Each structure stands twice: as structure tokens, then as C-alpha cells.
Amino acid sequence: MHWLQTLDAGLFRFVNQSLSNPLFDAVMPWLSGNRLFAPLVLVVAALVIWRFRLKGLLFVVMLALIVPLGDGLVCNTLKHAVGRPRPYVAVPEAHLLVGKGNRYGSLPSAHAANWFATAMIAWIYFRRSARVTLPLAVAVSFSRVYNGVHYPSDVLAGAILGAGYAVAGVIALNAAWRWIGRKGFPLWWEKLPSLVPRGPTPERGPGLTTQSPSADSQSQIVNRKSQIERYWLRAGYVLIGVLLLVRWGYLASGTIELSGDEAYQWQWSKHLALSYFSKPPMIAYTQWLGTNLWGDNEFGVRFFSPLIAATLAWLMLRFFAREVSARAGFVLVLVVTATPLLAVGATLMTVDPLSVFFWTAAMLAGWHAIKTDAKTRAWLWVGLWMGLGFLSKYTALFQWLCWAVFFALWPRARIHLRRPGPYLALLVNLACTLPVIIWNQQHGWITATHVAGNAKLNKPWQPTEILENFGAFVGEEIGLLNPIFFVATAWAAVAFWRRFRHDLRLVYFFSMGAPLFLVYLGWTFHSRVLPNWIAPSILPLFCVMVIYWDARHAAGARFVKPFLIVALVSGLTGLVLLHDLNLIRKISGRSFPLVIDLAARVLGWKEVAEAVGDARARLLAEGKPVFIIGGHYTSTSQIAFHLPEAKAGVPHDPLVYFRTTSRPSNQYFFWPGYRNRKGQNAIYVEENHRPKLPPARLVEEFESVTDLGLRDVSHNGRVFHTIQIFECRNLR
């Protein structure tokens, strides 16, 4: 091994130093990653699908499934297991031209693995592609050595691994399809017996016929259509199950940490109450149940988010199979999966997944209520789901506005207003508001003040901000809802009144989504609106989109399918990037500014907690107990969650507190503070990008406050947070 390591280091020095020249210095960093890579991949994928149709789509799907999984599961697992230092660690004179990355993630090279996996899959589907993909894979692998971040053996191992798991992945997926297709989808399997081109044609399945449709009797055609509908329904179940397992696996991998709100609401789950400062109590109860099942870890906090997404998808698939078609339901599940805002809600456990779930449950129960000629029990379910929605997020109150719009637009439904059902639903809904009302009555109606402040109700109207607020909201929604889906939904919401205005389904779903969206769109003329506020309206509006464009496609609109494919491919590609935030830097060679980089919200907090823990340990050496004070509720909660000694003390013996304030600004105000720690020392921490003076209240509370300066906190070689730490001695 010593001889091999010596040879490896010698080859590295030869490539990295002896071959160094200005041309390579400019080209090799660009090969390792550049801004054009991601858009170029999307363009190439679209062209391949357009040129080769089904074969091209299979190739793109294989790439989208195998390459990210190989990078995340195979390469990253081996990197952490081996822990080999990168060349610039062991070779001080190394010529480093790109970002350092993880200092101990040298073996294997993920770049080499990804590129050779891509080359192998491309060769399987398009044999002549090796003329382009193989030289590119070799060039990228060479660039990793030249740029000083990998040894030659790292890229060799990555190349072998990538080619190997690419072949294994294609074989496994093809074998799975041949088995599942033969058993569950025989008609589809007959048309596509193999996912790999030029594969052997299997024997015909039992009971299948090769007659042309024109030779079938009318009953056989009906039976065939019914069977295909069952196939789409089964395919939807498979897709939902796979997504659920993949999401749970992703959460269990620990790829991302908690967001600030998740950590904050985890603290709520340790202080169960009737309600909380800024939100109703359902999120606390949900996290309490998840962490009691799986422990106080990221998986326990987020366990129910993928389950909620899977249940929602199942409900909508079943509904569409009854009221529209199973194929349209399958498309809706794909659309929801490829929408960034909804994909985030299927991973992070905040109030929005619960809000969307109960809004949708109330919507489906309402459909049953208006279709069953006023069954009172159905209306009671409507009231219960809406009440649980209110206990999740106050946005649920807007659903009553949606019902008012529906009754106004569909006169035949007004017969229900002369029956007890809707009024019983209202009573049930009001009963569910009692916990929030009781808590607020006990705490000076602080939530009403907070919500009014968020909505800027006291802010005067400023015409100069209209364009800025309106443009920001629309731009954010276009990006978070997928541009093609956004345009298609807006088009359908307007155009269906001309062709399909008598379709109860379209009117109902429009009424359940459009009022909420339009209220917040109108509110942008007054003040800023956050993009997630309209989350409950997305699913009903997407139902309008799918039903409308499915009807247009059936009527002969040929452009619907190509646009859908492009939207799904781009959306699913964005989904992969969203779930592996470091992949953006890998493929582009650059990092987005932190103000728009989602990674800063869910990465680097463990390192923040370690830095604060180290500062506390040094102050502990003076012989007095030391506690921790946070300057913001999110950083306070993150330190309490990620610092082991702090987590162990929650909730009865807290080690981390929010700084003292004269009036409530978050939930910490209502919990015991650190006033009983008189005479003790503390570490105060804030997230700052430039030095600031400590808060005046803090200076008054302690005999002395010493600024330890700013500290950059890195994760995998990249700075995500900058914190300022103060030593506070002798609490008065």
C-alpha cells in the first residue's frame, strides 16, 4: 500500500504541477463545473426526448434515477467511510484551482463516477454516443486531478464505480419492469417488454391477443379501456409508494439538517399547549408524535411530512380515477411531484403540509357533500377537516370564502344552504377554534397582534411599492410552481369559462383555490406576501389545470403532451437539485449567493452548535456554570437541537435560552428564562455578517460582556453562517 500511495502521489504531482500551463489553468476549472452545465443538460434532455421519443425518455429517466442515487448513496457513503484526505491537505504545494470541498472526501471522485455512469448509460441506449461522452468523462476526471482536489486513484475508483452502478442500475430497473409489467401491466408490457433497446422479446403473456383494435368487438374495446385505466391506477399506487420510501430514505440519510422553523417548532413539541405565539398547536402535536416514535432526530421531526404527501397523492389519485380518469390522476401525481413548492412540503415538516392536507381533505369531503344530496354526515366531515386545518394554520379561514364563491358561481348548489349541513359544518369548525381562543384569552390576544403585524395591517398604502411587491410575488410563484405549470394553470383558470363553464368539477376546484390565490395577489398591492402563503390553493388549481388540458388533449390538441414532458423533466431535474443542494455547486462550479441559496437554511447548523459548544467549554474552565443565550429564535432553537448537552436538558432543564425582551416576539417569551441563574456565566451568540455591539439589555444583565469577534462557520468547505460570540460573566 505504501508503494501504491507513493505512486499515486507522484502521478498527482506530475499532473497537478509538471503539466501546469495557462491554457489548462483556464479550461480545467471550467470542466469541473460551470454555470452553463445545468441549462445545457436540460436542453440536451429535451432534444433527446424530442428526437428519439420513447427511447430518449427512457434514457433520460435512467439518468435521472441512477446518477443522483449513485452520487448520494454510493459515492458519499464511501467518502465518509474511507475519509481519505484530499491532495491539498497532504501536499501543501498542491496547485488548487477550485473549491476545496470536504477535506476528507477524496476517495472516490464523485465527478468521475457521475460522468462515467452517464457515459455507460448513454452507450447502452445509443452506442455511437461513446465518441462524445467517453472523452468528456475522461477530460472531467483528468480535470479533478489537475485542479488539485483528487488523486489519480480517486478518479479511477470513481470511474469504475460509476460505470459499475450504471450497469447494475439499468439491469435492476429493467428486471423490475419485466417482472412488474408482466404481472401487473400485461398490455403495457406487451408493447414495451424491455426498458433496454434491442433486448430479447419475451413470450406472450397468457390471455393476450395480437389482434388490431379494429377487429375487437365493442365490449372488448370497453374492457381494454377499463383494463388500461386499472393500469394507470396501479402505476399511481406504485409511484406513490416509491416516492414515500425514497423520501423516508432521504430523510434517514441525514443529507440536510432541520430548518429554523422546524427546530423552533420542535421546541414547541416539548412544551405542549393549547396554542402558541404565532401558530396553532397542530404542528407541535405532530412533531411530538413523530419524535416519540423515532426519537429526537431529523427523521423523527419530519416523519409525517412524506406520509402526508403520500396520503394526499393517494386521495387525489382515487378521486380522479372516479371523477375524471386514472390516467389524469397519475399525471396529477407527477405534476405535484415535479412542483418545487409542493416537493419542499413533502420533505420539511412545517405548518404548510398540515394546512394543505386538511384543506384538501375538506375539499374532497365537500365534493361528497354536494354530490350526495345533502348527507349531513358528509358536512360534519367538512367542518371537522376545516377545523383541523384552522388548528394547523390560520389560512384555513379563507376556505369559507371559497365556499361562498362556489355557491355564488353554481346556483344549483344553493339548495344546500336551505339545509342544516353547511351550518353544522360551521359549528364544528368553530368548536375547533376553542383551544386557540382560550390560549389567546389567557395571553392577551397576542396572536392577533402578531398576525396583524405580519399582514402589515397598520402600514399605510404606498403606491411606490406596488410593482416591487407584485413582481416579487409573481416571480417567486412562477419559479416555485414550475413556469410551465404556472402558465398552464393560469390559462386553464381563465379559459375553462369559455368551453367548460358547465363542468361542475372545474367550477368547484376553481372555487376552492382561486379565491385564496387572488386575495394574496391583491394584497401585494398593499405589502409583501410570502410565496408559501398560497400553498393550500395549489392543489385545487392544479386539478383545474389537469382536467382542462386533459380535455383539450382528448379533443386533439397535440402540443399538450410535449409541454407536459418538458415541464416534468425540468421539474424533476430541479427536484434532484433541490434535494442535493451541494450538487448545484458540483455541476456549475459556483455557489449561489446566500440570500437565495436554500442550503444556508438546512446546512451548517451542527457546525454552529459545535462552535458555540467550544466557546462554552473554554468559559467553563473558569469554574462557573455556563449557559447559552441566542439572539434569534431560529439560531436559539438550532443550537438547542444540535448541541447534545442542550438537547438532553429540553424542556425541564434548559441550557439554551432566547435573550430577554420587554414584550413577546416569539414563543420563548412564555417559557421560563435564565433569571434563576444569577451569578453564572453565559455565551451569547448572534448571526451577523459585520461586527455589532451586544444588546443593551444584555449589557445591563451581566457584570461584563466580552466580544470574541466574528466566526465563519463552514460545512463541506463552504461558509454557510457567520456568527458573533460574546462571553457574558456574572449574571446580576
VOGU-3710 file (C-alpha; in Angstrom, 3 decimals, decimal comma):
1> mhwlqtldag> 0,000/0,000/0,000  2,866/2,358/0,749  4,273/1,767/-2,740  0,837/2,436/-4,292  0,378/5,606/-2,255  3,804/6,831/-3,322  2,972/6,128/-6,967  -0,401/7,875/-6,554  1,192/10,985/-5,017  3,870/11,027/-7,734
11> lfrfvnqsls> 1,271/10,868/-10,512  -0,702/13,609/-8,786  2,326/15,909/-8,660  3,079/15,196/-12,317  -0,459/16,118/-13,463  -1,061/18,929/-10,981  2,342/20,636/-11,163  4,502/19,371/-14,028  1,704/19,708/-16,602  0,619/23,103/-15,278
21> nplfdavmpw> 0,139/25,736/-18,002  -2,073/28,825/-18,551  -4,401/27,080/-21,021  -5,168/24,212/-18,659  -5,483/26,675/-15,769  -8,395/28,268/-17,628  -10,001/25,146/-19,101  -9,785/22,598/-16,275  -11,794/24,530/-13,637  -14,462/25,103/-16,292
31> lsgnrlfapl> -14,600/21,359/-16,996  -15,061/20,612/-13,298  -18,161/22,803/-13,170  -19,658/25,859/-14,837  -22,870/27,843/-14,949  -23,818/26,584/-18,413  -23,892/22,950/-17,353  -27,369/22,771/-15,784  -29,254/24,607/-18,569  -27,279/22,639/-21,180
41> vlvvaalviw> -28,334/19,356/-19,554  -31,980/20,418/-19,700  -31,688/21,404/-23,360  -29,943/18,147/-24,302  -32,520/16,104/-22,382  -35,369/17,882/-24,170  -33,701/17,367/-27,575  -33,055/13,682/-26,907  -36,681/13,115/-25,900  -37,940/15,085/-28,900
51> rfrlkgllfv> -35,667/13,220/-31,349  -35,913/9,662/-30,021  -39,340/9,756/-28,331  -39,823/6,765/-26,015  -36,225/5,590/-26,264  -34,982/9,075/-25,410  -37,430/9,358/-22,499  -36,243/6,003/-21,095  -32,639/7,178/-21,352  -33,367/10,445/-19,529
61> vmlalivplg> -35,335/8,644/-16,808  -32,481/6,163/-16,295  -30,027/9,046/-15,926  -32,322/10,929/-13,533  -32,729/7,860/-11,320  -29,293/6,246/-11,375  -26,806/9,131/-11,385  -28,188/11,063/-8,347  -28,702/7,849/-6,352  -25,190/6,687/-7,185
71> dglvcntlkh> -23,753/10,045/-6,189  -25,690/10,234/-2,931  -25,733/6,619/-1,781  -22,585/5,053/-3,241  -20,047/7,859/-3,555  -20,972/9,876/-0,456  -21,203/6,745/1,686  -17,736/5,645/0,584  -16,330/9,148/1,056  -17,443/9,195/4,677
81> avgrprpyva> -16,408/5,594/5,304  -12,900/5,948/3,807  -12,236/9,533/4,917  -9,195/9,944/2,682  -7,674/13,464/2,892  -7,699/15,419/-0,335  -4,350/16,106/-2,010  -4,153/19,735/-0,891  -4,220/18,507/2,732  -1,298/16,098/2,359
91> vpeahllvgk> 0,578/18,000/-0,379  0,982/21,637/0,760  2,422/22,720/-2,591  -0,620/21,405/-4,497  -1,917/23,709/-7,215  -5,562/24,274/-6,084  -7,813/25,819/-8,745  -11,348/25,079/-7,488  -13,272/24,963/-4,209  -11,847/22,707/-1,523
101> gnrygslpsa> -14,985/20,667/-0,796  -14,944/18,185/2,073  -11,332/17,931/3,252  -11,690/14,189/3,875  -13,800/13,247/0,865  -11,139/12,412/-1,668  -11,962/8,760/-2,445  -13,851/8,177/-4,712  -14,259/11,090/-7,121  -17,981/11,776/-7,488
111> haanwfatam> -17,352/13,775/-10,675  -15,665/10,784/-12,295  -18,385/8,416/-11,077  -21,186/10,636/-12,378  -19,612/11,152/-15,771  -18,684/7,516/-16,345  -22,143/6,456/-15,182  -23,620/8,884/-17,717  -21,289/7,593/-20,450  -22,216/3,981/-19,698
121> iawiyfrrsa> -25,982/4,616/-19,724  -25,629/6,640/-22,935  -23,661/3,784/-24,524  -26,353/1,264/-23,550  -29,031/3,312/-25,317  -27,005/4,994/-28,068  -23,841/3,076/-28,979  -22,333/5,900/-31,003  -22,593/8,296/-28,076  -19,300/6,931/-26,685
131> rvtlplavav> -17,485/9,096/-29,218  -18,639/12,142/-27,242  -19,424/11,017/-23,697  -16,299/8,919/-23,079  -13,806/11,709/-23,953  -15,867/14,114/-21,834  -15,810/11,721/-18,880  -12,032/11,277/-19,214  -11,481/15,050/-19,530  -13,588/15,840/-16,449
141> sfsrvyngvh> -11,810/13,121/-14,460  -8,415/14,479/-15,535  -9,520/17,989/-14,514  -10,180/16,823/-10,952  -6,535/15,770/-10,607  -5,223/18,845/-12,385  -7,354/21,117/-10,165  -5,778/19,621/-7,047  -8,828/18,013/-5,404  -8,328/14,311/-6,242
151> ypsdvlagai> -5,568/11,756/-6,648  -5,456/9,682/-9,859  -6,631/6,630/-7,892  -9,683/8,611/-6,734  -10,867/9,241/-10,275  -10,014/5,672/-11,318  -12,113/4,315/-8,450  -14,896/6,765/-9,306  -14,853/5,757/-12,971  -15,090/2,045/-12,142
161> lgagyavagv> -17,803/2,638/-9,559  -19,836/4,899/-11,839  -19,737/2,518/-14,796  -20,499/-0,390/-12,465  -23,524/1,033/-10,688  -24,814/2,406/-14,003  -24,897/-1,096/-15,496  -26,288/-2,544/-12,261  -28,980/0,146/-12,098  -30,120/-0,387/-15,694
171> ialnaawrwi> -30,217/-4,173/-15,205  -32,118/-3,862/-11,915  -34,701/-1,394/-13,258  -35,180/-3,436/-16,414  -35,614/-6,658/-14,406  -38,094/-4,911/-12,095  -40,131/-3,718/-15,075  -40,102/-7,139/-16,754  -41,440/-8,734/-13,557  -43,888/-5,990/-12,516
181> grkgfplwwe> -45,021/-5,308/-16,084  -45,684/-8,956/-16,865  -47,697/-9,412/-13,642  -49,458/-6,091/-13,204  -49,490/-4,327/-16,596  -49,569/-7,060/-19,286  -50,945/-4,812/-22,051  -48,213/-2,219/-21,500  -45,598/-4,939/-21,080  -46,623/-6,407/-24,436
191> klpslvprgp> -45,885/-3,082/-26,124  -42,706/-2,443/-24,115  -41,252/-5,791/-22,975  -37,883/-4,304/-22,072  -36,527/-0,933/-20,954  -33,247/-1,673/-22,709  -33,051/-1,287/-26,505  -32,646/-4,412/-28,650  -33,456/-6,691/-25,716  -34,924/-10,137/-26,357
201> tpergpgltt> -38,685/-10,247/-26,864  -40,293/-12,353/-24,126  -43,039/-14,848/-24,684  -46,551/-13,513/-24,849  -48,384/-13,275/-21,565  -51,361/-15,542/-21,010  -54,656/-14,384/-22,409  -53,176/-11,588/-24,576  -54,138/-11,125/-28,180  -52,254/-9,547/-31,083
211> qspsadsqsq> -55,387/-8,570/-32,987  -55,711/-4,976/-34,056  -58,243/-2,837/-32,142  -60,420/-2,636/-35,248  -61,040/-6,365/-35,051  -62,233/-6,235/-31,456  -65,854/-6,185/-30,584  -67,310/-3,160/-28,836  -67,305/-4,962/-25,485  -63,648/-5,941/-25,920
221> ivnrksqier> -62,737/-2,295/-26,591  -64,571/-1,218/-23,450  -62,870/-3,952/-21,437  -59,489/-2,965/-22,825  -60,032/0,677/-21,864  -61,176/-0,365/-18,413  -58,092/-2,537/-18,003  -55,785/0,291/-19,060  -57,495/2,568/-16,534  -56,690/-0,008/-13,851
231> ywlragyvli> -53,097/0,034/-15,061  -52,856/3,790/-14,565  -54,326/3,411/-11,100  -51,805/0,692/-10,219  -48,990/2,774/-11,681  -50,105/5,646/-9,461  -50,013/3,416/-6,381  -46,514/2,227/-7,297  -45,306/5,785/-7,874  -46,741/6,976/-4,548
241> gvlllvrwgy> -45,186/4,056/-2,671  -41,780/4,532/-4,277  -41,815/8,266/-3,557  -42,742/7,618/0,075  -39,867/5,170/0,565  -37,386/7,409/-1,289  -38,358/10,430/0,813  -38,088/8,491/4,053  -34,716/7,141/2,927  -33,550/10,648/2,054
251> lasgtielsg> -34,542/11,936/5,483  -32,865/8,988/7,204  -29,618/9,691/5,313  -29,133/12,969/7,198  -28,301/14,850/3,990  -29,907/18,026/5,316  -30,428/19,367/8,832  -33,534/20,972/10,284  -34,666/24,351/9,046  -35,041/27,132/11,575
261> deayqwqwsk> -38,823/26,813/11,843  -38,616/23,037/12,242  -36,143/23,345/15,116  -38,255/26,113/16,672  -41,429/24,040/16,455  -39,565/21,018/17,825  -39,159/23,138/20,958  -42,928/23,645/20,937  -43,430/19,880/20,869  -41,549/19,727/24,186
271> hlalsyfskp> -43,914/22,356/25,664  -47,354/21,138/24,564  -50,043/23,806/24,918  -53,462/24,801/23,569  -51,801/27,187/21,114  -48,626/29,190/20,538  -47,455/32,723/19,900  -47,517/32,669/16,095  -49,212/29,406/15,055  -51,937/26,991/16,152
281> pmiaytqwlg> -50,915/23,827/18,031  -51,221/21,051/15,398  -47,575/21,251/14,288  -46,407/20,743/17,876  -48,621/17,693/18,353  -47,450/16,221/15,035  -43,763/16,657/15,863  -44,396/15,308/19,369  -45,846/12,111/17,880  -43,060/11,778/15,285
291> tnlwgdnefg> -40,236/12,237/17,792  -41,869/9,876/20,284  -41,976/7,239/17,552  -38,472/7,749/16,126  -36,543/9,877/18,604  -35,392/13,497/18,718  -33,675/13,493/15,339  -34,316/14,878/11,873  -36,189/11,748/10,801  -38,482/11,863/13,825
301> vrffspliaa> -39,286/15,541/13,295  -40,051/15,032/9,587  -41,520/11,527/9,588  -45,073/12,666/8,897  -44,262/15,050/6,036  -43,667/12,321/3,380  -46,578/10,343/4,824  -48,892/13,343/4,468  -47,716/13,854/0,866  -48,318/10,175/0,060
311> tlawlmlrff> -51,790/10,248/1,627  -52,697/13,394/-0,314  -51,499/11,821/-3,562  -53,480/8,657/-2,822  -56,658/10,622/-2,105  -56,353/12,686/-5,294  -55,495/9,642/-7,418  -58,572/7,794/-6,145  -60,752/10,860/-6,652  -59,561/11,384/-10,231
321> arevsaragf> -59,993/7,677/-11,025  -63,684/8,055/-10,068  -64,476/11,523/-11,392  -62,056/12,093/-14,306  -59,737/9,203/-15,240  -56,965/7,230/-13,604  -54,550/8,461/-16,275  -55,324/12,075/-15,394  -54,869/11,183/-11,713  -51,460/9,683/-12,462
331> vlvlvvtatp> -50,493/12,854/-14,329  -51,639/14,961/-11,360  -49,398/12,938/-9,022  -46,458/13,507/-11,391  -47,239/17,228/-11,614  -47,359/17,567/-7,828  -44,068/15,655/-7,543  -42,353/17,945/-10,062  -43,531/21,182/-8,383  -40,762/22,647/-6,150
341> llavgatlmt> -43,022/24,254/-3,546  -45,008/21,055/-3,014  -41,837/18,943/-3,077  -40,435/21,012/-0,189  -43,673/20,384/1,693  -43,192/16,642/1,166  -39,821/16,805/2,941  -39,809/19,568/5,567  -42,245/19,304/8,491  -43,675/22,791/8,934
351> vdplsvffwt> -47,264/24,026/9,228  -47,780/24,059/5,439  -48,029/20,264/4,835  -50,686/20,041/7,543  -52,518/23,082/6,191  -52,566/21,708/2,630  -53,638/18,250/3,830  -56,655/19,404/5,841  -57,679/21,972/3,203  -57,667/19,197/0,580
361> aamlagwhai> -59,481/16,751/2,879  -62,198/19,358/3,477  -62,403/19,999/-0,270  -62,899/16,283/-1,074  -65,411/15,872/1,751  -67,235/18,927/0,408  -67,434/17,365/-3,037  -69,041/14,295/-1,475  -71,449/16,538/0,461  -72,726/18,420/-2,578
371> ktdaktrawl> -72,939/15,253/-4,704  -74,864/13,085/-2,219  -77,916/15,304/-1,928  -77,103/16,835/1,429  -75,983/13,922/3,551  -75,476/15,567/6,952  -72,580/13,265/7,885  -70,571/14,481/4,899  -70,986/18,089/6,024  -69,815/17,172/9,531
381> wvglwmglgf> -66,607/15,839/7,980  -66,225/19,113/6,079  -66,447/21,041/9,353  -64,002/18,719/11,114  -61,360/18,887/8,378  -61,681/22,662/8,164  -61,397/22,878/11,950  -58,238/20,772/11,951  -56,973/22,986/9,144  -57,517/26,027/11,377
391> lskytalfqw> -55,579/24,263/14,157  -52,748/23,882/11,637  -52,678/27,352/10,077  -54,998/30,345/10,226  -55,150/30,421/6,414  -57,872/27,761/6,715  -60,406/30,515/7,476  -60,196/31,538/3,806  -61,872/28,259/2,837  -65,193/29,750/3,943
401> lcwavffalw> -64,630/32,453/1,343  -64,045/29,666/-1,196  -67,380/28,092/-0,262  -69,115/31,454/-0,683  -67,597/31,825/-4,157  -68,708/28,310/-5,108  -72,314/28,899/-4,054  -72,267/32,173/-5,986  -70,917/30,522/-9,164  -73,036/27,335/-9,059
411> prarihlrrp> -76,694/28,233/-8,338  -77,841/24,606/-8,254  -75,705/24,053/-5,135  -77,570/26,716/-3,164  -80,191/24,172/-2,201  -77,730/23,057/0,481  -77,988/26,477/2,113  -81,590/25,652/2,973  -80,496/22,516/4,808  -78,628/22,044/8,093
421> gpylallvnl> -75,423/20,555/6,644  -73,320/23,694/5,993  -74,357/25,251/9,311  -73,410/22,125/11,251  -70,060/22,224/9,473  -69,645/25,819/10,623  -70,429/24,855/14,222  -67,888/22,021/14,179  -65,331/24,379/12,682  -66,000/26,968/15,399
431> actlpviiwn> -65,672/24,324/18,113  -62,179/23,542/16,819  -61,149/27,166/17,321  -61,696/26,989/21,098  -58,130/25,898/22,043  -56,659/28,880/20,199  -59,230/31,282/21,629  -58,688/30,048/25,200  -54,888/30,307/24,940  -55,059/33,792/23,458
441> qqhgwitath> -57,541/34,942/26,081  -55,019/33,834/28,692  -52,149/35,649/26,934  -53,607/38,993/25,953  -54,651/38,045/22,401  -51,010/38,176/21,370  -51,543/36,005/18,265  -53,990/38,508/16,804  -51,401/41,249/17,261  -48,694/39,089/15,686
451> vagnaklnkp> -50,796/38,050/12,658  -51,886/41,647/12,097  -48,242/42,683/12,212  -47,280/40,023/9,644  -50,058/41,231/7,358  -48,914/44,865/7,866  -52,487/45,927/8,646  -51,279/49,143/10,276  -48,967/50,003/7,407  -50,124/52,849/5,150
461> wqpteilenf> -50,613/52,100/1,482  -47,520/53,079/-0,536  -48,034/53,158/-4,333  -44,273/53,103/-4,966  -44,032/49,547/-3,598  -46,841/48,027/-5,682  -44,772/46,945/-8,664  -41,981/45,630/-6,463  -44,284/43,535/-4,247  -46,453/42,323/-7,117
471> gafvgeeigl> -43,464/41,428/-9,289  -41,672/39,641/-6,462  -44,749/37,552/-5,618  -45,494/36,561/-9,213  -41,827/35,842/-9,948  -41,468/33,649/-6,874  -44,642/31,726/-7,677  -43,534/31,149/-11,273  -40,280/29,660/-10,021  -41,739/27,639/-7,148
481> lnpiffvata> -44,691/26,247/-9,130  -42,683/25,452/-12,301  -43,069/28,076/-15,066  -44,944/25,760/-17,443  -47,362/24,603/-14,744  -47,915/28,201/-13,625  -48,818/29,377/-17,141  -50,922/26,270/-17,831  -52,843/26,738/-14,577  -53,476/30,445/-15,162
491> waavafwrrf> -54,590/29,704/-18,741  -56,951/26,924/-17,608  -58,392/29,027/-14,758  -59,390/31,726/-17,270  -60,150/29,703/-20,421  -62,386/26,992/-18,979  -65,214/29,534/-18,587  -65,486/29,716/-22,376  -65,567/25,996/-23,171  -66,285/24,097/-19,965
501> rhdlrlvyff> -68,161/26,532/-17,739  -70,898/23,931/-17,142  -68,426/21,366/-15,792  -69,111/21,157/-12,044  -65,630/19,737/-11,379  -63,869/22,748/-12,869  -66,120/25,284/-11,158  -65,720/23,520/-7,803  -61,928/23,233/-7,894  -61,608/26,785/-9,207
511> smgaplflvy> -63,708/27,995/-6,267  -61,592/26,026/-3,774  -58,304/27,549/-4,944  -58,619/30,781/-6,888  -60,116/32,983/-4,115  -57,183/32,335/-1,765  -54,634/32,961/-4,508  -56,372/36,122/-5,705  -56,724/37,530/-2,170  -52,980/37,286/-1,611
521> lgwtfhsrvl> -52,264/38,512/-5,139  -54,394/41,557/-4,371  -52,692/42,043/-1,017  -49,372/42,554/-2,833  -50,744/45,990/-3,755  -50,520/46,792/-0,046  -47,493/44,902/1,273  -45,143/41,952/0,814  -46,647/38,443/0,553  -44,581/35,322/1,178
531> pnwiapsilp> -44,821/32,668/-1,568  -45,891/29,801/0,717  -48,999/31,639/1,937  -50,972/30,406/-1,093  -49,935/26,756/-0,604  -53,472/25,359/0,040  -54,711/26,822/-3,255  -52,135/24,998/-5,405  -53,676/21,528/-5,447  -57,246/22,616/-6,367
541> lfcvmviywd> -55,880/24,903/-9,090  -53,697/22,079/-10,403  -56,863/19,963/-10,559  -58,379/22,642/-12,799  -55,246/22,569/-14,944  -55,141/18,771/-15,348  -58,884/18,392/-16,057  -58,888/21,261/-18,571  -55,782/20,224/-20,506  -56,758/16,543/-20,415
551> arhaagarfv> -59,984/17,512/-22,168  -58,061/19,650/-24,681  -55,659/16,772/-25,350  -58,574/14,381/-25,910  -60,043/16,940/-28,331  -56,869/16,824/-30,441  -54,539/19,490/-29,008  -51,176/17,902/-29,855  -48,996/20,446/-28,061  -50,222/19,377/-24,598
561> kpflivalvs> -48,092/16,224/-24,325  -44,721/17,751/-25,386  -45,162/20,664/-22,977  -46,074/18,261/-20,183  -42,955/16,182/-20,810  -40,696/19,253/-20,834  -42,310/20,527/-17,629  -41,908/17,175/-15,888  -38,294/16,707/-16,977  -37,305/20,223/-15,914
571> gltglvllhd> -39,296/19,962/-12,697  -37,872/16,586/-11,694  -34,364/17,804/-12,523  -34,934/20,800/-10,272  -36,270/18,412/-7,644  -32,992/16,478/-7,658  -31,013/19,702/-7,303  -33,336/20,840/-4,523  -32,683/17,667/-2,537  -28,911/17,697/-3,082
581> lnlirkisgr> -28,038/21,345/-2,608  -24,304/20,696/-3,000  -24,979/19,228/-6,446  -25,634/22,749/-7,757  -22,079/23,704/-6,868  -20,730/20,409/-8,264  -22,235/20,895/-11,703  -21,906/24,668/-12,018  -18,600/25,203/-10,251  -20,103/28,152/-8,394
591> sfplvidlaa> -22,347/28,767/-5,418  -25,417/30,938/-5,392  -25,420/33,947/-3,047  -26,606/33,017/0,409  -29,635/35,292/0,145  -31,142/32,958/-2,466  -29,369/29,752/-1,511  -31,654/27,316/0,278  -28,660/25,401/1,578  -27,990/28,046/4,227
601> rvlgwkevae> -31,341/27,206/5,858  -30,716/23,481/6,293  -26,933/23,062/6,409  -24,154/24,174/8,740  -26,160/24,286/11,964  -24,315/21,347/13,506  -21,100/23,256/12,991  -22,670/26,380/14,541  -23,631/24,334/17,597  -20,088/22,897/17,792
611> avgdararll> -18,534/26,384/17,638  -20,836/27,620/20,400  -20,147/24,466/22,416  -16,379/25,033/22,128  -16,754/28,641/23,322  -18,838/27,428/26,252  -16,240/24,785/27,139  -13,499/27,424/27,285  -15,606/29,631/29,566  -16,461/26,620/31,758
621> aegkpvfiig> -12,736/26,342/32,539  -13,152/29,400/34,795  -15,103/27,204/37,202  -18,640/28,596/36,964  -21,703/27,071/35,215  -22,209/28,453/31,709  -25,487/28,629/29,788  -26,169/29,855/26,235  -28,262/32,786/25,006  -29,406/33,121/21,385
631> ghytstsqia> -30,084/36,371/19,576  -32,750/34,951/17,203  -35,373/32,305/17,793  -34,165/30,132/14,881  -30,489/30,052/15,900  -31,534/29,532/19,535  -33,621/26,521/18,528  -30,937/25,117/16,220  -28,299/25,203/18,977  -30,736/23,591/21,441
641> fhlpeakagv> -31,402/20,797/18,929  -27,869/20,145/17,669  -25,816/20,581/20,858  -26,089/17,220/22,682  -25,873/18,608/26,237  -28,506/21,231/25,371  -30,902/18,727/23,770  -30,658/16,491/26,831  -31,971/19,325/29,043  -35,071/20,175/26,978
651> phdplvyfrt> -37,627/21,009/28,329  -37,170/20,767/32,121  -33,530/21,853/32,493  -32,802/24,124/29,500  -29,259/25,116/28,678  -30,138/27,434/25,765  -32,381/30,491/26,130  -33,591/33,330/23,948  -32,406/36,754/25,078  -34,633/38,696/27,455
661> tsrpsnqyff> -37,117/41,093/25,835  -39,621/43,545/27,270  -42,513/42,272/25,150  -43,197/38,953/23,356  -41,606/38,479/19,952  -41,690/34,674/19,887  -42,748/31,676/21,969  -39,636/31,791/24,180  -41,146/34,789/25,989  -43,754/32,500/27,592
671> wpgyrnrkgq> -41,276/29,912/28,898  -39,033/30,237/31,963  -35,957/32,356/31,284  -32,490/32,432/32,785  -33,203/34,827/35,655  -32,771/31,966/38,154  -29,125/31,542/37,043  -27,781/34,546/38,959  -24,017/34,618/39,311  -23,480/32,278/36,355
681> naiyveenhr> -21,688/32,995/33,076  -23,144/32,757/29,586  -22,258/32,606/25,910  -24,313/34,959/23,759  -24,441/34,221/20,002  -25,910/36,117/17,036  -25,787/35,588/13,289  -24,054/38,723/11,977  -22,126/39,487/8,823  -20,444/42,520/10,384
691> pklpparlve> -19,477/43,249/13,990  -22,242/44,641/16,190  -22,479/45,829/19,760  -24,220/43,467/22,182  -27,856/44,315/23,024  -28,154/46,967/25,724  -30,418/44,688/27,800  -27,684/42,028/27,821  -25,053/44,513/28,997  -27,348/45,510/31,853
701> efesvtdlgl> -27,909/41,888/32,893  -24,218/40,902/33,226  -21,274/42,449/35,010  -19,141/42,202/31,849  -19,688/41,293/28,199  -16,631/40,467/26,051  -16,810/40,360/22,263  -14,996/37,307/20,835  -15,470/38,545/17,268  -16,976/37,079/14,104
711> rdvshngrvf> -16,520/33,449/13,132  -17,193/31,889/9,745  -18,874/28,504/10,090  -18,162/26,100/7,225  -19,828/22,930/6,026  -18,013/20,770/3,450  -15,564/23,578/2,787  -18,140/26,302/2,250  -19,105/29,110/4,635  -22,825/28,989/5,399
721> htiqifecrn> -23,087/31,072/8,567  -21,179/33,902/10,198  -21,736/34,213/13,933  -20,625/36,701/16,559  -19,946/35,292/20,034  -19,816/37,169/23,338  -18,634/35,966/26,737  -21,011/37,194/29,444  -19,814/36,977/33,072  -21,756/37,048/36,322
731> lr> -25,469/37,385/35,711  -26,673/40,132/38,046
//
